[in-house]
Amino acid sequence: MKTLHKLSFLLSLVCIVFFSACHEDEDKDPVKSDAEIIGSGIAWKFSAATANGISVASLIDACHLDNLITFNYETPISIGVVDSGPTKCEDSQPQTVDFTWEYNETTKVLTVDTDLIEVPGAEGNLTVESVIPTQLVLSQNVALPSFGTQKVLVTLVH
């Protein structure tokens, strides 16, 4: 009889541990794709622009540095909004401009139909260098005065 009680106790303990472990897995958020993180619907803002580790933020007009960029993933067509923030480049420009975007998870190319933060001399598509829920690093080739074409990294944060 003692053996039966011990066996019953061990079986109960195993069941508790097993079901507790399953319950913990259910509470975890599913892993999000890069596109879902980019398109979280939370505004991204400028943090830095560098070429070969050197800041090139001074080459970007100050009116672009306070832009808020929101990518929305949950729409039938990926739509975003650029808000000019407190400093508009031209008073006659609208405060917000809608844009469409597409992200290729395989090639890491982010295609947008507008300039998100206008970097003078920028050419070609944006490449997503890295993305985590609080930081998005994009790169683009930029013709820099006196330095030729360089890969510029633009960091956006939440």
N, C-alpha and C positions, 0 to 999 in steps of 0.2 A: 504494500500500500504506500510506503514511503517513497518508493521508486516512482510510482504513478504520480504522486504529488510533485516530486522533483521534475519529472518529465512534463507535467502539466504547467508548472511554473516556467520552465525553460521555453516551452512552446508559446506561452503567453508573452514572455519577454521578447522572443524573436518576432512575434506578430506586431508588438508595439513598436519595436525599432523599425521593422520593415514599413509599416504604414506611416510612421512619422517621417521616414526618409522620402516616401512617395509624396507626402503632403508638402514637404519643403520644395520639391521640384516644381510643383504646380504653382507655387507662389512667385517663382522667378519670372521676370519678364523675358519674352522670347528675344533672341538675338535679332537686332535690326540690321538691315542692309545699309550700305553707304547711302543709297538714294533716300531711304527712309530717314536717316539721320540728317542729311542735307535738307530734306524737305519736311522737317519737323513742324513747320509753321511758326517757329520761334525766330525772331529777327536776329540776323548776324550783323555784327558791326566791325569796322576796320580795327585792326590791332597793329599790324606791321607790314612793311614791304621791304624786301631785301634782295640784293643781287650779290652772289658770292659772299654772303655773310655781312654785307655792308648795307646800312639803311639807305633806301632810295625813296622813302616816304616824302621827302621834300620835293620830289619831281611831280607829285600828285597835287592837283589844286586842292586847297584846304576845304573848298565847298563839297568835295567828294568824300572827305575823310569822316564826315559825320553821317553819311548815308546809312540807312538801315535796310538790309536786304533780307526778304523773307521768301523762302522757297516753300511751296505747298505741294506735298506729295499726294495727298488724299483726294485730289481732284481728278476728273476723267482725263484732262490734259494737264500736265504739270505746269502750273501757273505760279508766278512769283510777283512780288511787288518791291520796287525800289522806292523808299521814302527818302526825300532829300534831307531830312533832318532839319535842325534849326538854321543851318546855313545853306541857302540855295545859291547856285551859280548865277542864275538869272532870275530876277523877280517875276518875269513873265512865264517862267516854266512852271508846269504843274508840280504840286507837292509830291505826288506819287505817280509812278509809271508802272503799268503792268508789263510783264514779259513772260514768254514761254521758255521752258528749259527741258533738257533731256540729258540723262546721265547714263553712260555705258559702263556697267560694272566691270566688264572685261578689260576695256582699253583705258578706263579711268578718265575718259574725256567728258567734260561737262560743256554742253552746247547751250548757249543762251542767245536770245535775239536782241540783246541790248548790252551796253557797257555797264557792268555792275559798279565798278569803281574805275573811272577812266584813267588809265595809266598811259600817258603820252608815248607813242611809238609802239604800243602793243599790237601784236599781230597773231592771228591764228586762234585755235580753240584754247580753252582753259583745260588744264590737267589737274585732277585732284591728287595731290601728293599724299595727303593724309586727312582723315576725318574721324573725329570722336565726338561724342555728344556736345562738348563745349568748345571745340576748335575745328576749323576747316582751313586747310592750307591748299591754296591753288597756285599753279604756276602758269606762266605764259612767256613767250619770247618777246623781248622788248628791245627796240633800237634805242640805246642810251647814248646821249651826246658824249663824245670823246672815248667811249668804251665799246662801241659797236653793239651788235645784238647779244643780249645776255638773257639768261633764264631768271626771271624775277618771281620770287615767292611772295604771295600776298596772304597774310594770315587774318582770318575773320574769327571772331569769338562771340559767344552768347553772353 
